[in-house]
Amino acid sequence: MSAISFDRVVKRYGDFSALSGVSFDVNEGDFFALLGPNGAGKTTLISILGGLARATGGRVSVMGHDVASDYRAARRAVGIVPQELVFDPFFSVRESLVFQSGYFGLKKNDDWIDEILENLGLTAKADANMRALSGGMKRRVMVAQALVHRPPVIVLDEPTAGVDVELRQTLWDFVQRLNDQGHTIVLTTHYLEEAEALCNRIAMLKQGQLLALEDKCTLLNRGRSRTLKLRLDQPLPASLAPLLLRTGDGGVELKLADVGALETILAALKAESVGVRDIEIAKPDLEDIFVEMMNRQ
Ligand SMILES: Nc1ncnc2c1ncn2[C@@H]1O[C@H](COP(=O)(O)OP(=O)(O)OP(=O)(O)O)[C@@H](O)[C@H]1O
């Protein structure tokens, strides 16, 4: 069974299509990245998944439960950490988690609440009022709230936007452990190195359409192009300027269409008597691939 199934999902706002028929599945146990530029439709897809927005067309299910016709079961199967901070300013951290447990009909949830607080570094703040917390601490509570009912599927919508290094580390350690225990994780982020480090499958959305859906390793190995980093003793000859990707760190980075292009470049440098002080060939990382995919369309 798929943890999540998106089947030809369409979302229109008047004449504007935020999602134009998006289909893909997230497998049980995946650590899944949903990537795309601003406005691609990631949050819209997550809102439909969580029952906060209705699809104009298509079907979405979580752990086999249709989010429209089987709303309660679908809602129980997923915990969503929203992009925005939503909380009741009059509750303490613990109260808000107890309240959230009540929403799912869970009465004796204290042990699990304590465990979540501990894992997110919130124990010392358990009795603090929500409005007295810093932004990063509030964000931790958003994560805690999404987990109170131990959902098999956990969705994090840009959880690390604007949070400090320590929280990122705490959060990723915890989420990684949940994934190891069998929870399915879906993550949207603009920090592609996070997606590259954590996720096993990656979907890329642009303007409401799915551009790519692949295993991370397949995606990273698919491109034959490489980046050639050179340190030269003179400026780059004009004949090589079309290959220039960026200049920095006292060197230049050139696009290598394939490894064979290396000889051509070295020959061009030799012909102009430009000496090479240092050389490095790098595989494209997820960010390079993302930029290439987004520009290709
Ligand atoms: N209520 C709404 N009314 C009209 N248009 C909307 C509404 N909600 C979202 N949109 C539009 O739908 C598109 C997709 O928005 P969405 O928030 O899903 O993008 P996103 O991929 O999550 O972007 P970001 O990375 O900026 O969070 C955007 O063009 C947005 O302006």
The ligand as an ORCA input file, in Angstrom:
! r2SCAN-3c Opt
* xyz 0 1
  N      -6.351     30.981     -1.736
  C      -5.721     31.207     -2.878
  N      -6.279     31.987     -3.838
  C      -5.648     32.201     -5.016
  N      -4.441     31.689     -5.337
  C      -3.833     30.911     -4.422
  C      -4.435     30.631     -3.155
  N      -3.602     29.816     -2.468
  C      -2.519     29.616     -3.267
  N      -2.659     30.277     -4.447
  C      -1.694     30.268     -5.559
  O      -1.402     28.939     -5.912
  C      -0.027     28.806     -6.290
  C       0.635     27.706     -5.497
  O       0.839     28.159     -4.157
  P       1.522     27.259     -3.048
  O       1.462     28.017     -1.769
  O       0.919     25.905     -3.072
  O       3.015     27.190     -3.572
  P       4.298     26.571     -2.842
  O       4.923     25.630     -3.823
  O       3.934     26.037     -1.514
  O       5.230     27.850     -2.709
  P       6.257     28.311     -1.526
  O       7.548     27.608     -1.822
  O       6.359     29.769     -1.783
  O       5.654     27.949     -0.220
  C       0.605     30.174     -6.091
  O       0.675     30.820     -7.347
  C      -0.373     30.886     -5.170
  O      -0.345     32.271     -5.382
*
